[in-house]
Amino acid sequence: MLLSDSSLNSTSMSQITEALKSRKTFSLLADTFQALGDDSRIRIVWVLSKGERNVGDLADLLKMSQPAVSHHLRMLRNLRLVRVRREGRTSFYSLDDQHINRLLHEGIEHVEDLLP
């Protein structure tokens, strides 16, 4: 059922209008979903949801080349979905925060509900 403008009260219309003013928020959210829309990156995020890993471990687990993993990690890092910790010459990657972990698990739960 579609609601007409007259069926929405002025408070909710002003809240919607205010929220829509923050184009940067919606842009960053779209960038996040776009990044997670790639199956290699979502697999990297899933592995990182289980704990910190270095590029070599990720490449071995995911059967990908180290340069390919590094490329995906750079994009995820630029969007602040993952963070890096350096120990000597080795870089260890982990999820940036629990929001990403929750987003991943909510998405998996949604997809599993769609499966027969």
CYANA upper distance limits for C-alpha pairs under 8 A (distance plus 0.5 A):
  3 LEU  CA      7 SER  CA      6.52
  3 LEU  CA      8 LEU  CA      7.79
  4 SER  CA      8 LEU  CA      7.56
  8 LEU  CA     12 SER  CA      7.17
  8 LEU  CA     13 MET  CA      7.10
  9 ASN  CA     13 MET  CA      6.92
 10 SER  CA     14 SER  CA      6.60
 11 THR  CA     15 GLN  CA      6.73
 12 SER  CA     16 ILE  CA      6.62
 13 MET  CA     17 THR  CA      6.57
 14 SER  CA     18 GLU  CA      6.50
 15 GLN  CA     19 ALA  CA      6.66
 16 ILE  CA     20 LEU  CA      6.66
 17 THR  CA     21 LYS  CA      6.97
 18 GLU  CA     22 SER  CA      8.02
 22 SER  CA     26 PHE  CA      7.48
 23 ARG  CA     27 SER  CA      6.51
 24 LYS  CA     28 LEU  CA      6.57
 25 THR  CA     29 LEU  CA      6.69
 26 PHE  CA     30 ALA  CA      6.60
 27 SER  CA     31 ASP  CA      6.72
 28 LEU  CA     32 THR  CA      6.65
 29 LEU  CA     33 PHE  CA      6.77
 30 ALA  CA     34 GLN  CA      6.48
 31 ASP  CA     35 ALA  CA      6.61
 31 ASP  CA     79 LEU  CA      8.25
 32 THR  CA     36 LEU  CA      6.73
 32 THR  CA     79 LEU  CA      7.46
 32 THR  CA     81 LEU  CA      8.48
 33 PHE  CA     37 GLY  CA      6.42
 34 GLN  CA     38 ASP  CA      7.83
 35 ALA  CA     41 ARG  CA      7.48
 35 ALA  CA     75 MET  CA      8.11
 35 ALA  CA     76 LEU  CA      7.58
 36 LEU  CA     41 ARG  CA      6.58
 36 LEU  CA     42 ILE  CA      5.79
 37 GLY  CA     41 ARG  CA      8.20
 37 GLY  CA     42 ILE  CA      7.60
 38 ASP  CA     42 ILE  CA      6.70
 39 ASP  CA     43 ARG  CA      6.54
 40 SER  CA     44 ILE  CA      6.77
 40 SER  CA     72 HIS  CA      8.22
 41 ARG  CA     45 VAL  CA      6.68
 41 ARG  CA     72 HIS  CA      6.57
 41 ARG  CA     73 LEU  CA      8.27
 41 ARG  CA     76 LEU  CA      8.24
 42 ILE  CA     46 TRP  CA      6.57
 43 ARG  CA     47 VAL  CA      6.74
 43 ARG  CA     62 LEU  CA      8.11
 44 ILE  CA     48 LEU  CA      6.69
 44 ILE  CA     58 LEU  CA      7.60
 44 ILE  CA     62 LEU  CA      8.22
 45 VAL  CA     49 SER  CA      6.58
 45 VAL  CA     82 VAL  CA      8.46
 45 VAL  CA     95 LEU  CA      7.60
 45 VAL  CA    104 LEU  CA      8.35
 46 TRP  CA     50 LYS  CA      7.46
 46 TRP  CA    104 LEU  CA      7.74
 47 VAL  CA     51 GLY  CA      7.56
 47 VAL  CA     58 LEU  CA      8.12
 48 LEU  CA     52 GLU  CA      6.26
 48 LEU  CA     53 ARG  CA      7.16
 48 LEU  CA     93 TYR  CA      7.77
 48 LEU  CA     94 SER  CA      5.89
 48 LEU  CA     95 LEU  CA      6.49
 49 SER  CA     94 SER  CA      7.92
 49 SER  CA     95 LEU  CA      6.93
 49 SER  CA    101 ASN  CA      6.48
 51 GLY  CA     94 SER  CA      6.97
 52 GLU  CA     92 PHE  CA      6.71
 52 GLU  CA     93 TYR  CA      5.92
 52 GLU  CA     94 SER  CA      5.12
 52 GLU  CA     95 LEU  CA      8.33
 53 ARG  CA     57 ASP  CA      6.59
 53 ARG  CA     58 LEU  CA      6.95
 53 ARG  CA     92 PHE  CA      5.81
 53 ARG  CA     93 TYR  CA      5.88
 53 ARG  CA     94 SER  CA      7.24
 54 ASN  CA     58 LEU  CA      6.82
 54 ASN  CA     90 THR  CA      7.62
 54 ASN  CA     91 SER  CA      6.28
 54 ASN  CA     92 PHE  CA      4.90
 54 ASN  CA     93 TYR  CA      6.42
 55 VAL  CA     59 ALA  CA      6.53
 55 VAL  CA     66 GLN  CA      6.77
 55 VAL  CA     69 VAL  CA      7.08
 55 VAL  CA     70 SER  CA      7.17
 55 VAL  CA     91 SER  CA      7.82
 55 VAL  CA     92 PHE  CA      7.80
 55 VAL  CA     93 TYR  CA      8.25
 56 GLY  CA     60 ASP  CA      6.66
 56 GLY  CA     66 GLN  CA      6.76
 57 ASP  CA     61 LEU  CA      6.56
 58 LEU  CA     62 LEU  CA      6.43
 58 LEU  CA     64 MET  CA      8.41
 58 LEU  CA     69 VAL  CA      7.63
 59 ALA  CA     63 LYS  CA      6.09
 59 ALA  CA     64 MET  CA      5.26
 59 ALA  CA     65 SER  CA      6.14
 59 ALA  CA     66 GLN  CA      5.90
 59 ALA  CA     69 VAL  CA      6.69
 60 ASP  CA     64 MET  CA      7.23
 64 MET  CA     68 ALA  CA      7.08
 64 MET  CA     69 VAL  CA      7.16
 65 SER  CA     69 VAL  CA      6.86
 66 GLN  CA     70 SER  CA      6.54
 67 PRO  CA     71 HIS  CA      6.60
 68 ALA  CA     72 HIS  CA      6.89
 69 VAL  CA     73 LEU  CA      6.58
 70 SER  CA     74 ARG  CA      6.58
 71 HIS  CA     75 MET  CA      7.14
 72 HIS  CA     76 LEU  CA      6.77
 73 LEU  CA     77 ARG  CA      6.34
 73 LEU  CA     82 VAL  CA      7.94
 74 ARG  CA     78 ASN  CA      6.56
 75 MET  CA     79 LEU  CA      6.94
 76 LEU  CA     80 ARG  CA      6.74
 76 LEU  CA     81 LEU  CA      5.72
 76 LEU  CA     82 VAL  CA      6.23
 77 ARG  CA     81 LEU  CA      6.24
 77 ARG  CA     82 VAL  CA      5.42
 77 ARG  CA     83 ARG  CA      6.34
 77 ARG  CA     84 VAL  CA      8.25
 80 ARG  CA     96 ASP  CA      6.76
 81 LEU  CA     95 LEU  CA      6.56
 81 LEU  CA     96 ASP  CA      5.70
 81 LEU  CA     97 ASP  CA      8.02
 81 LEU  CA    100 ILE  CA      7.05
 82 VAL  CA     93 TYR  CA      7.06
 82 VAL  CA     94 SER  CA      6.01
 82 VAL  CA     95 LEU  CA      4.79
 82 VAL  CA     96 ASP  CA      4.87
 82 VAL  CA     97 ASP  CA      8.34
 83 ARG  CA     93 TYR  CA      6.16
 83 ARG  CA     94 SER  CA      6.08
 83 ARG  CA     95 LEU  CA      6.63
 83 ARG  CA     96 ASP  CA      5.59
 84 VAL  CA     91 SER  CA      6.78
 84 VAL  CA     92 PHE  CA      6.02
 84 VAL  CA     93 TYR  CA      5.08
 84 VAL  CA     94 SER  CA      7.12
 85 ARG  CA     91 SER  CA      6.15
 85 ARG  CA     92 PHE  CA      5.56
 85 ARG  CA     93 TYR  CA      6.87
 86 ARG  CA     90 THR  CA      6.28
 86 ARG  CA     91 SER  CA      4.92
 86 ARG  CA     92 PHE  CA      6.61
 87 GLU  CA     91 SER  CA      6.74
 87 GLU  CA     92 PHE  CA      8.04
 95 LEU  CA    100 ILE  CA      7.33
 95 LEU  CA    101 ASN  CA      7.74
 96 ASP  CA    100 ILE  CA      7.76
 97 ASP  CA    101 ASN  CA      7.66
 98 GLN  CA    102 ARG  CA      6.61
 99 HIS  CA    103 LEU  CA      6.55
100 ILE  CA    104 LEU  CA      6.59
101 ASN  CA    105 HIS  CA      6.74
102 ARG  CA    106 GLU  CA      6.45
103 LEU  CA    107 GLY  CA      6.64
104 LEU  CA    108 ILE  CA      6.73
105 HIS  CA    109 GLU  CA      6.57
106 GLU  CA    110 HIS  CA      6.67
107 GLY  CA    111 VAL  CA      6.71
108 ILE  CA    112 GLU  CA      6.54
109 GLU  CA    113 ASP  CA      6.79
110 HIS  CA    114 LEU  CA      7.21
111 VAL  CA    115 LEU  CA      7.15
